[in-house]
Amino acid sequence: MTTARSGFVTDLQAAEVTPGTVRVVEMDGRSLCIGLTEDGEWGAIDNVCTHDGGVLGEGELDDNAVECPRHGGRFDLFTGRVLALPPVRPVHAYAARVEDGRLVVELP
């Protein structure tokens, strides 16, 4: 991982991610769930479900909703807000984009 103009470059090549899927990426001491929508938009959220710690990056992406594989809670890939219970607290969301073929995530 290296620093880009603004943000952090992952080791993940954009071409490695199929539209409509999510992946787990470790960056700057954080575990992130990175997703690419069918519309070609990138998003990133914290990788841990606020309900019981499920790994969101092992779930499914439906439009912009990441579904936790443990109990079906859903989070918005772009805002982190809860879209379906059982979680009630949102996760953090981060802007993501591609630079030179690699995924870049804006971390605070």
N, C-alpha and C positions, 0 to 999 in steps of 0.2 A: 504494500500500500504506500502510495506517495501523495504528497499534497499537490492539488491542481491549482488553477487560478483562484478558485474559491471552492473549497470542499476537499474531499478525499477520494482518490482514485482507488477503486477496488482491484483485486486481482481477477475479477470476472470480466470476460469479454462479452460485449453486448450480444454477439452472434451466438453465444452459448445458451441464451435464454429464449425459450419458445414463447410466442405470444399466448397470453391466457394462463401463464404459470407464475409461480413464486419460487424463490430460492433463498437459502440462508447464506449470509455473508457476515464474516467477522471483520469489524473495522474499528480502529481506535479504541479497543477494549470493549466494544459493544457488539451484541449479536443483533443483526437486522434481517428483516424479511423484505426482500426486494422483489418487485413484481413488474411485469410488462403486460399491459392490457391488450386485448385484441385490436384496439384502436391505435396501438403503438405508443401509449403513454407509460412512462416509468414512474414508479412510486416506491417509497420505502417507509416502513414502520418498525417500531421495536418488535423483536421476534418472540416476545413472551406474552401470552394471553393473561390479561389482568384478572381472569376468573380463577384459574388454578395453575397457571404456569405452563400451559401447553405451548408447543413450538409452532408458531404461526407459519413459518416457512416450510413446514411439512404438510400444510393444509392445501386447500384449493382456492383458486381465484375465479370468481364469477363476476364478470363486468369489473367493477372496482372494489368488490367485497372479498376480503380474505377470510376464509372460514377456518376456525380452529379445528384440528382433527379430533380433539378430545371430546368436546361437548357441543360443537356446532355454533359457538359464538362467532359473530362476524364483525369485522372492523373495516372501515373505509381505508383503502390503500393510500389515499392522498391527504386525508385529514386525521386519521387515527380514531375517529369517533365510532362508538358502538352502533352497529346496524341491527344486531340481533342478540338477544339474551342467550346465555346466562350472564356474560360479563356486564358490569354497569359502569366501569371506569374506562375511559379511552386509553389508547397507547399514544406515544409520541410519533409524529410523522415528520418526514424529512424530504426535501426536494431531491430529485434524482434526474440525471441526464447522462447522455453519452458524449464523451470527448475522445477523439482519436480511437474509436472502437472500444473503449473501456468505460465501464460504468462509474460515474462520479456521484457521490452523495454529499449533500450539504449538512454538515454536523455543526451544532452550536459550539 
